[in-house]
Amino acid sequence: MDELLQDFITETRETLAAISGEIVAWEADPADRARLDAIFRFVHTVKGSCGFLDLPRLARLSHMAEDVLAAVRSGERRPDTPMVDAVLAIIDRIGQIVEGIDVGATFDDTGDDLLIAALDARGPLPAPLPAPLSAPVSAPVSAPGPGRSPGPIGSAGPPRAVNRSVRLSVDLLDRMMSGMSDMVLARNELARKLRDDADPRLEAALERLSASVVEMRETVTRTRMQPIDALFSPLPRMVRDTAASLGKTVSLEIDGADVELDREMVEVMRDPLVHLIRNAIDHGLESADERRRSGKPEAGRLSISARQAGNQIIIDIADDGRGIDTGRLVAKLAAQPGQDAAALRALPEAARLELVFHPGLSSKDEATAISGRGVGMDVVRANVEQVGGRIELGNAPGRGLTVSIHVPLTLSIIPAVIVGIGGQRFALPRQSIREIVTTASEATRIQRLGDADIATVRDRRMPLVDLGAALGIGRAARSMIVILELRDGSYALGVDAVFDTEELVVKPATPAVMSAGIYAGQTLPDSGLPMLLL
């Protein structure tokens, strides 16, 4: 928890440096919706993080600021100078409290009510924050060194214990990984040129170089990887507190906490996970009385799991609640101005289910501190799609909802098989490949069944997908078949040729490419020509 709290303090401190200027710029141009959205997301994220870290005072302040900004976003209130002053004061107070938490000090909270009243223009702003109390009420992030104690926050700043860690930008890690990619390519090229040279001294030097490159590659890769337990460990407390505030009992099951995920993805997934879990408890799981009437156990069940499937990490959030009432979503959206009610009612069930991601739409009639503002699910999908992921909903009305988040590889070195189609080359993750066979073999047979092709390999039948046709670059000669083993079954992939296996550095492709749903990223093989990973 100390590591999570330190991350929260560091990120909040960095964001505060820019957010006050954004508020002032927004006051000068209230029509700037992008700035308003950025300010709203900041206070919304602070509130969500407080749910993880049990910081009720920060949660209360950020929640009240969020209320006011939400009213401005919906057009119910116009920004004026007193309101902006109050929001700025709230931002300042959040920053001062965060600094106090960092050194294990706390402040008298008597001014919080005045700040909240000022948000509603019911009173003047309070005096500056008083000096911190000497005794901390929350555990400090790191214990003070000998002869040092938490002190008041002054102009010079309090002394801080030494933190033996370095915070690096993702861009710097990307450059480190790119450098390792170049080293791997250079090593491979050197090995090819020395294949015909039998000098044992050169071979020994090359082996030492290869060992060093492998060790450095693994070290650099680990700098970006983090167990997903960093996301999962705070969940039991958050689920317990959320359920208690709603008068519900929830049984939580967590699986796959040892799965490793890119650090950037851990940060991206934190806020969406909070939204989805709170929605499951508030929207999905019924009260004890309602569950008894439905023949269910009084305690609701919430399951959160993570697993690696091929070149993706999949996080499932499943509950045994009421599921999504798509008819209610249609009715609420149809009631909004400018909507075609007849067209909405004619939507198929899958399209109705997608309405849950519509901005400003919520199945709740009243907004609470947990949900109901209609800003959750659209933010969740935007954050996931920003990194090339996707969300799938498995809805069973009356029995529950499963939300599956598929996160692609963002930056990693993986073993891959290079295949050719129509004069182009693509990479396939080697861990997804069970077997590669040639169509000239007597054990392989291709048949047409209706409008689909079927491949039979040693009496095992499976669907055959033509890679060239799937990518729109012409049908493949299908001289080779790659058999892919997936979680839900197997299928055969017809290609022109299979060239080689290589260890490749995978990076995100452009959003337009990633949104196609069939690419996991781009890579640079030994040839030096960019190549897409399927």
N, C-alpha and C positions, 0 to 999 in steps of 0.2 A: 504493500500500500504506500510505503514511503516513496518508492520510485514513481508511482502514478501521481502522487501528490506533487512531487518535484516537477514532473512533466507539466502538470496543470499550472503550477506557479510560473514556470518558465514561459509557457505558451501565452498565458494571460498577460504577463509582463510585456512580452514582445508585441502583442496585439494592442495593448493599451497605448503604446507609444504613438500609434497611428490613428486610433479610433477617435480621439478627441478632435483632431484636425478634421476628420471626416464629418463629425457632427456639426462643427462650425461651418464647413463648406456646404453642408446640406441645409443649414439654417438660411444661408444666403440664397440658396436655390431649392426651395421645398419641392419643386417638380422633379428633382433628380432622384428617380426611383432606385437606381442602382446603388447610390450611397445609402439611402434609407434601408434597402435590403441588406447591405453589408453591416450596418449598425445593428439591425434586428438580429441577424445571424450571430453576431458576437454575443449579445446578451442571452440569446437562446442557447448558444453553446455553453456559456458559463452556467446557466441554469441546469442544463443536462449533465454537465460534469459534476456539479454539486450533488446530484443524485447518486453518482458513483462514490463520491468521497465523503458524504455525510457532513456537508457544510451548510446547515439550515439558514444561517444568517445571510450568506452570499446568495443562496437560492431565493430567499424572500426579496432581497433588493433587486436581483436580476429579473425576477418574475414580475415585479411591479413595473419596472422599466419596460419589460416586454409588453405588458398590458397597454401602456401608453403608445408605444410604437406600433402595436397591432391596430390600435384605433386609428392612428394616422394612416397606416397602410390601407385600411378598409374605407377611408374617407369619412369616418365618424368624427374626426377631430383634426383641426388644422394646426400646424406647428406655429408657436409664437415664442417670443423671447423668454418669458417665464418658464415655459415648458422645456425649452432647450437648456436653459440654465439648470433646471432640476435634473434633466437627464445627464448633463455634464457632471453635476454634483454626485449623482449615483455612480457614474463611471469612476470619478475620483475616489469615492468611498470604497468601491470594489478594489481599486488598485492599492489603497492604503491597508485594507484588511488582508489582501494577499501578501503584501510585504510583511505584515505582522505575523501571519501564519508561517512565513519563511523563516523567521527568527524565533518562533515559539512564543511570541507575545500576543496580547489581545487588547481590545479596546472596549470602552464602555459603549453600549448600544443605544444610549438614550437619544441620540440624534437621528436614529434610523426612522422613527415615526415622523419626525419633522421633514425628512427628505421625501418620504412617501406622500405626505400631505402636500408638499410643494409640487409634486408631479401632477396633482389634481388641482393646482392653483388654490389650495385651501390654506396656505400659510407661507411665511417667508422661509428662505433657506436657512438651515442651522449654522451655527458658528463652525469654524474649522474643527477637524477631528481632535478630540482631547488626547493627551499623552496615553500611551498604552499602560495597562495594568502590569504590575511586576510579575505576577504569576500567570503562566500560560494555561489556557484551558484545553488546548489540543496539543498532542505530541509534536515536538519540533521535527522538521524534516531530517535534520542531522544534529547530533548532540554537540553542544559547544565544547571546544577544546579546554584544556586545563587553564584555569584562571580567567575564563571568559564566560560571560552570561548574557542572555538576551537583554538588550537595552532599548530605550525609546527610539522611535524613528525620527531622526533629525535631518538637517540639510545634508550632512556628510554621509548619512546612511549608517546603519548599525553594523558592527563587525559580524562576519559570517564564517561559519566553520568551512574548512577546506573540503570541497567536493571533488573527489578524484574521478572526474568524468569530463568528457569534452562533448559539446553539442555541435554536430556537423550538419551542414546543409545537404539536402538530397543531391543537389547539383554536384557538390564535391565528391560524394560517393559515386555518382554516375561517372565522373571523370576518372576516378580510381578504377572502376570496373572497366571502362573503355581502355584504359592503359593496360589492364590485365588481359583484355581481349587482344590487343596488339601484341603483347608478349607471347600469348598462346599461338597466334598466327605466325609470328616470327619463328617460334620454336618448331612449329610444324613444317614451315618452309625450309628451315635449316636441316631438319631431319630428312626431308625428301632429297635435298641436294647431296647429303652425305651417305645415302643408301648404298651407293656404288663404291664408297671409300671404305676399305677394310682396315684402316688404321685404328688399332684398339685404343690409342690415346684420345683420338677424337671421339670415339664412341663413349669412353668413360666420361669425358667432359660433357658430352651431350646428355648423358644419363643424369649427371649432377645438376645440370641446368634444368632438365625436365622435372626432377624432384623438387627443386626450388620453386619452379613456376607453379607446380601443383599445390605446394604448401601455401604459397602466397595467394593463389587463386581461392583456395578454401578459406583463408583468413579474411580476404576482402569480402567474399560472399557472406561469411558469418556476420560481418559488421552490419549488414542490411537485414539479417534474419532475426526473428524474435518469436519465442513461443506464444501462441495465441492465448495462453493462460493470462497474459497481461490484460486481455480483454475480459476473460471469463472470471478471474478471481474476485472482482468486486460484485459480481452479479447476485450471489446469495443474499447479501445484505440489502441490496437495492430491491430485489424481488420481495423480500420479507417486509421492508418498510412500505413499499408501494401497495402490497396486498393489505397490510394492516390499515393503511389510511383509507382504503376502500371497503373495509370490513369483510375481506375475503381471505380464504386460506388457500395457499398455492404450494404444491409440491414441485420442486425444481430438480431436474436431472441435467447434468452437464457431462459431455463426452468429447474426447478429442482435444483436450487442453494442451497436449504435448505437440500438436501440429504446429509447424513453424511457418510463419508468414513474414513477408517483407515488412520492414518497419514502417514504411510509408503507408502500406495497406492497413497496418494496425491503427495508425492515426486516423486514416480515412474511415475505418469501420466503427470507430468508437461511438460517434454520435448516432449513426443509423441504428446501431444495435440497441442503444438506449430507447430510441423511438419505438422500435419494433417490440421490445419487451414490455414497455409501458402500455402500448396499444393492445398487446395480447392480454394483459391483466385487466385493463380497464374496459376495452371494447369486447374482447373475445370471451373471457372466462365469466361465467354467470355467478350470481350470488348463491350462497348455500341453499336457500329456499328454492330458487329456480332450478338448481341442479338436482335437488331431491325430487321435484315434480317431474323432471325429465328422466329420472331413473339413473342418474349419474352419482358418483361419490361426491360428498360435500366438498372435498378438497380438489381444486382444479389442478391439472397437470400441465406443466410447462417444460418442454425439452429443448435444450440448446446443444448442438453438436457441430463439430468441424471435422472435415475429412479432405484428403487430397484425392482427386479423381483426374488422372492424366495430367494435363498441364494447368489444372485449375484447383483452387481451394474453394470448397463449398461449405457454407455455414447455413444450417437449418434451424429455424425457430418454429417449433410446433406446439400447439395447445389443443386441448380437448374441449374447447368452448363451443360457442354457438355458430362460429364461422361468420362469413360475410353475407349479409342480406342484400343482394344486388338490386332487388326491387326497391329497397329503401334508398340506395344510392341514386338510382334513376329518378325517383320521386324528388329527392332533395336537389339534384342538379337541375331537373326540369323546372323547379320553382324559382330558379335564379333568372334574372333578366337576360334576355337575348338568347335563351336556349330553345331549341326545337324539341318540344315535349314528345311529339309523335315519332321523330327520328330516334330519340333516346329510347323510347319504349320498344322500338323495332330492333334494337341492337341484339346480337347473339350473346349468349351467356359469357363467353370469353371476353368480349368487348365490354360488357357490363362490369365484369370483375376488374378490368383495367381502370375503371372510373375511380377506384380508390386512390389512384395517384393524381387525380385532378387537383390542381392548386385551389386552395380555399374550400374544398369539399370535405366534410367530416360527417360520419354517421351519428355523431353525438349532437344533441340539441343545445347543450350548454358547454361552454369552455371551462375547464378546470385547470388546476396546476399541473395535471398529468397529461391531458389531451383535450381534443375538441376544437382546436383552432384551425384545423385544415392545413397546417403548415408542415406536418410531419412526413407523410408518405411521399410527397413530391420532392422534399429535401433528401429523403433516403435514396430515392431512385436517381436524383441528380448527382449525388455524391458517388454512388456506385458506378453509374454510367461514365462519369468523368474519368475513371481509370480503366474503362473498357470492360466493365463487368455488366452483369444483368441480374434481374430479380424475377423469380418465378413464383407464382401463387398456386397452392393446391388447396382449393376450397371444398369443404364438405359441410354444407349447411346442417346445423344441429349437432355436428360431430367434431368440428374444429377446423383450424386453418394451419397450413404449413407455408412458411415463407423461406424460400431457398435463395441465398445470395451466392452467385458464381463470380469469383474474383480471378481474373487471369494472372499469369506471371507477369510481373512488371520489370524485373531486372534480375536475371539469374543465369548461371552457366549450366546447361543441361545437355545430356547426350542426345543426339538427334540422328535420324536417318534422312539422307538427301534423296529425293525422288524427282524425276523429270516428267514433264507433260507439255506437249506442244512447243518444245524449244525452251521452256522455262523450268526453273528449279524451285522446289519448295522443301521445307524441312518438316519432319514429323517427330514428335517426342518418342524416343526409343522405348520408354516405359509403357507406352500404350500399344506397342506392336507385339503381337504374339508370334507371328510367323510371316515369312516372305516366300512366295512360291512363284514358279513360272507357269504360264498357261500352256506351254509346250509339254508339260509333264503329263504322263498318263493318269496321274492321281487327281488331275484338275479338269473340271468340266464346267462350261458356261452354257446356261440355258435361258430361254426367254419364257417368262410366265406372265401372260397378260401383257401389261405395259411395263413390267419390271424385269430386271436381269437377276438371275440366281446363280451363285457360284457354288459348286460342289467340290470340296477338297477332302479326299479320302473318306467319302460317304457322309461328310458333314456339310449340310446345306446352310447357306446364309445369303442375305441380300448383298448384291454387288452394286457399288456406287462408282460411276465413271467420274474420276476427278476432273478431267477436262470439261465434261458437260456441266459438272457442278460449279466450276469456276467461270464458265462461259468462254472458254478459249479453244473450243473444238473437242470432239470426242477423242479419247485416248486410243492408242493402238492396243492397249491392255496386254502387252507382252508379259507384264509382271502383275502380281496381285499381292497387296499388303493386307494381312488380316489384323484388324484392330480389335482389341479386347477392352470393352467398356463396362461400366458398372451395371448397365441394363442389358448387356448382351454383346454380341460380336457382329461385325460385318466386314465385307471385303472391299478394298479400294483398288480400282483398276488404274494403273499408271503405265507410262511408256517405258520407264527404266528406273532402276535403283542404283545409285552411284556409289555412295560411301556412307560411313558413320563418322560423325565429328562431334566434338564438344563445342557448343556454340553459346555465345552471350546473347541473351534475349532482352530486348528493350521494347517499350511500348511503341506501337506505330501511331500514326495520326488518328484523331478521333473518328474521322470519316472511314478509315480502314477498319478500326477496331469495332465500329458499330455494325459492320457486316455480320458479326457473330461467328465467323469461321476462322478468324486469325487470332493467335495468342500474342503476336508481337512481330518484330522484325529482328534480323540478325545479320552478321557479316561473316561469311565463311572464309576459308583459305583463299578462294579465288578473288576476294576483294569486292565482289559484286553483291549489293544488298539483296536479301532473300527474306521472304515471309515465312513465319512458322505457323503451320496449320493447327 
